[in-house]
Amino acid sequence: MEGFGDKVGFIWSVADLLRGDYKPSEYGRVILPLVTLRRLDCVLTPTKEAVLAEDDAWTGSGRTTPEAVLKQVAKQQFYNSSKLDFPKLLADPAQIAGSLRSYINGFSTQTRETFEKFQFEEHIVRLERANLLYRVLQRFAEIDLHPDKVSNLVMGAIYEELIRRFSEQANETAGEHFTPREVIRLMVDLLFLEDDDLLRQPGIVRTLYDPAAGTGGMLSEADGYLRELNPAARLEVFGQELNDETFAICQSDLMLKGYDPARITSGNSFTRDGAAGKRFDYCLSNPPYGVEWKKVEDEIRSEYQALGHDGRFGAGLPRINDGSFLFLQHMISKWKPVAEGGSRLAIIFNGSPLFTGGAGSGESEIRRWIIERDWLEAIVALPDQLFYNTGINTYIWVLTNRKRPERQGKVQLVNAVSFFQKMRKSLGQKRNEISEAQIEEIVRFYGEFTDGKYCKIFDNSDFGYRHITVERPLRVRYELTEAVLASILADKVIARFLMPVSNQTTLPSVHEVGILGGALITVLRGAFTTPLTGEAAATMALNSELGKVGLKLPNPVRKAIMDALAIRDESAPAAIGPRGAPLPDPDLRDSEDVPLGEEIAAYMAREVTPHLPDAWVNETLTDSIDKGVGKVGYEINFNRYFYQYQPPRPLPEIDAELRVLEQEIAEMLREVTA
């Protein structure tokens, strides 16, 4: 790649002119659009006069020149109809700002919008105010980026290197839009590995889409991979990006490589789908983690309710504070049908999509939808501290609707958390990186598809379960104490029955509660002279005393009295309901997740009954949404499958280490006090 290092170094040195007037984290906002401007100027030089002549011919006849005509004359996906170019801009230093605006306005619509997204007008004003605009343009005029000197491939590499450097320099926000190159490389390798033979075919053309394109790193790396594998192949890339500045960077990067800039659209992928109606061979993305989607909730819920599976989000909606699964469903909606060759997808998530949400929740239903359709091919757990703005663990999900026969009905988990090397210098929270050799090893595990220390193969159903409600019987004794009697008389339901009633916390007298209250006190003291076990015995005693005084209690009052008298007692017999079945104790209610494929009775006999012999499954409270008992849920507890017990260190070893530390501290204290 001749001249690559020199040109990157030269452009990087231009940023020194900005020192003092710009923060280092802002350099890229000036340099990247100017690199784009200079490259476009050089690319258009050979056809510049022809474009101007064609434009003059049309305008001379009173007509507006169609953009398609000028693009055809320019032999590019863009053109510039201004009579200015870099040499002419510099010919009039006094009018440099106005001339530059006029020059940019001469570009084709799509290119002009790119500079608008860069918010370059703001920097024209700022550079002119700092007396830097002419000097910076003059330096850029010194570098020749003509296609005869710098190919599209080299130009793309130069631009990517500048993006990487500026992103690292602004590492406090880089992670929002920039994925480390080694992570992208691993994702691309995983995405394309199954298709190596297909992608080596002469003249093969494939399409790839990223709905959260950022600066375009995913698209660029995939394009570079295919060029390395097969120079005769062509990857048509498409994407969308919400942030204006990163959209402009992404669009200009691809433009400089000779791609149609219209294939990169701006805006929110959920509410303004820039790829509506399109289908792609591959999808690749690193969407933002844990970002809430409340701002677009109305549009998403409307599509979900109106279109269901005919729309993009038919499988379900995740919780409002994490839209990760919305991106995944959106990408799946861009798959080609299997009859047309199918599609493959790779996406990065944090740990939340693996297990967040119980059975029946939006997240669980989305996992279920994916796994039961046999689309989930593999998940690769990555090391922590790989990204600029977060140190959390991340996971690459690989999905496809065209699994190889040996992978059908299976999900592969690859544990690559230990495959990293420490960086010599941290960049934000990025302290680790994956080496080329480690990437190759991870990809080998994936490709071999064999159980081992770092790789586990599971059946799809291994991640499913039925969520059941487990009950235990209510066991109580009924006992009247002075405190219980006071609480009964103060109960609001009973208070409305007894008129008048005292709200004192101490036991009222018969006079204070009235004649009716006095009768109730007499009944309770007569019925519960001693504690009674079982609701039946308590009810019988209460009814007997009520009959003696001729007092009838409304059902709500009777229930309030019995609830107040009840004291949990494990030695008491199980309370029996009106239909002869044991009454459940709400405070002892629990739940169990029974693996799919296992009989619930067998699971209860093995896991629950030995510990709780009186427990049973409450089929009513499960709100079954499937045939059989229990809600079906899916989760992928990655750590459980790769857990390795680490015994604690021997106490003598710990004691010895503590003694050494004590000695070191004592030495340090002596040095301080000496």
C-alpha positions, 0 to 999 in steps of 0.5 A, a space after each residue: 500500500 504505497 504512500 499509505 503511511 506518508 499520506 496518513 502522517 501528512 494529513 494527521 500533521 495538518 491537525 497541528 494547525 488546530 491546536 489551541 483553537 480546537 480540542 484534540 477530540 474535535 480535530 476529526 470534525 475538521 480534518 475528515 470532511 476536508 479529506 473528503 473534500 480534497 479526495 472528491 476534488 481530485 477524483 473529479 478533476 479529469 471530467 471537470 471541464 466536461 461537466 461544466 460544459 454540459 451544465 452550461 449547455 443545459 442552463 443556456 437553453 433555460 433548463 435545469 441539468 438533471 443530476 443523472 446527466 452530470 453524474 454520467 458525464 463525471 463518470 462518478 456517483 457524484 459531481 461538482 458543477 461549480 467553476 471552483 476547485 482547490 487551486 481556484 479557492 486558494 487564488 483569492 484568500 480574501 474571499 476564501 470562506 464565501 468561495 468554499 461555501 459556493 464550491 460545496 454548494 456545487 456538489 450533487 445533492 447527496 454529497 452536499 447533504 454529507 457536508 451538511 451532516 458534518 455541520 461543516 458550515 459551523 467549522 468554516 465560520 470557526 476556522 475563519 474567525 481563528 484565521 485558520 481556514 486559508 492555511 488549512 485548505 492550503 495544506 490540503 492542496 499540497 497532498 495529491 489524492 488523485 485516483 492515479 496516485 491513490 486507489 479507492 482501496 488505499 484511499 479507503 484504508 487512509 480514511 479508516 486509519 484517520 477515523 480510528 485515530 480520531 475515535 481513539 483520541 475522543 475515546 470518551 464517546 468513541 464506543 457509541 459509534 466506533 467498534 474496535 477493528 479486531 472485534 469487527 474482524 472476528 465478527 466478519 470471519 464468523 459471518 463469512 466462514 460458512 460461505 468461504 467456498 461460495 464467496 470464492 466464486 468468480 464474479 460473485 456479488 453479495 449484499 450486506 446491511 448494517 442498521 446502526 452503521 456508526 462510522 462504517 467500520 463493519 461495512 468497510 471490514 466486510 468489504 476488505 475481507 471479501 476483497 482479500 478472499 476474492 478480488 473478483 468478488 463484489 460486496 454491495 454495502 448498505 447502512 443507516 445511522 442516526 447520528 448526523 456526524 457519524 453518518 457523514 463519516 460513514 457515507 464519505 468513507 464509502 463514497 471515497 471507495 467508489 460506492 453509491 453514497 445513497 446506500 447509506 441513509 440517515 435517521 432512526 432505523 425503527 421509525 424511518 426504515 431506510 432499507 424498507 422492502 430490501 433484502 440482504 445476503 448478510 446483516 452485521 451490526 453493533 447496536 447501542 447497548 441498553 438504550 431505551 426506546 421510549 422516544 419511538 415507543 408510539 411508532 413501534 407499538 403501533 407497528 407491532 399491534 397493527 402488523 404483528 408478524 407481517 411487520 418487523 416486531 411481531 415476535 414481541 417487544 422488549 422492556 422499554 429500557 433496552 432496544 437490543 432485540 428491536 435491532 435484531 428483529 429489524 435485521 431478521 426482517 431484512 433476510 432473504 427467504 431460503 428459496 432465494 439463498 437465505 441470509 446470515 447475521 452477526 450482532 453484538 449484544 451485552 449480557 442482557 439479551 441472554 437471560 433478561 425477562 421471565 417466561 412469557 415476557 417480551 425478551 423470552 418470547 423473542 428468544 423463543 421465536 428465534 430458537 424454535 425456528 432454528 435460526 440461532 447458530 452460535 453465540 461467542 462470549 468475548 473478553 471484557 474491556 474491549 470497548 472504549 466506553 464500557 468494560 462489560 462482557 459482550 457476546 456475538 450472536 450468529 443467526 441464519 435461516 440456512 444452517 448446514 445439516 449438521 448444525 440444524 437443531 443445534 446451538 453452539 456456544 464458544 467461551 472466548 473470554 480468556 482470549 485477549 492480550 493487554 494493551 500497552 496503553 489503555 484507550 478509555 475503558 479499552 484495556 484489552 485487545 484480541 490478537 490475530 492469532 486469537 481471532 484465528 483460534 476462536 474462529 477455528 473453534 466455531 468452524 470445527 463445531 466440536 464439544 470441548 473446553 471452549 466450545 459446547 454444543 446444545 440442542 435448541 430445546 436445552 434453552 427452553 423451560 416451563 415456568 410452574 407455580 408450586 404451592 404448599 398448604 396453609 397450616 395455621 392454629 387459631 388462638 385468641 390473645 388480648 392483642 389479637 382481640 384488640 386488632 379484631 375490634 379495630 379492624 375497619 370491616 369489623 368496625 363498620 359492623 360494630 357501631 359504635 367502635 373504638 379505634 384504641 390500640 388497647 382492648 376496649 370495654 363492653 361499654 365502649 364497643 357497644 352491646 353488639 361488640 360486647 356480644 362478639 367479645 363474649 363469643 370469641 372468648 368462649 370459642 377460643 379458650 384454648 388454641 385450636 388447630 385446623 380451620 374446621 375446628 376453629 369454624 365449628 367452635 366459632 359457630 357454636 358460640 355464635 349460636 348460643 347468643 344468636 349472633 350472625 356475622 356477614 362473610 367479610 366480618 367472619 373472614 376478617 376474624 378468622 384471618 386475625 386469629 390465624 397464626 402459622 403453625 407447621 405442626 397444624 394440619 393442612 387447611 382444607 378448602 370447600 372442595 376438599 382440596 388443601 388451601 395454598 399458603 400465599 406466603 409459601 408460594 414459589 416457582 420452578 423452571 422445568 426444562 423442556 422435554 422433562 415431565 413436570 411430575 418427574 421434575 417435582 419428584 426429583 427436585 421438590 418433593 424430597 425437600 417439600 413432601 406436601 408441595 404441589 403444582 398449581 395449574 390455575 396460577 400458571 396462566 398457561 399459554 401453551 398446551 400443558 402446564 406452565 408458561 414456556 420460556 427461553 434463556 441462555 445462561 452462558 456462565 452456567 454452561 462454562 462454570 468451573 469450580 475454583 477451590 478457595 486458597 489454603 488458609 496457610 497460604 493466605 496467612 503467609 501472604 498476610 504476614 509478608 504484607 504486614 512486614 512490607 507495611 511495617 517497613 514503609 511506616 519505619 521509612 516514614 517515621 525515621 
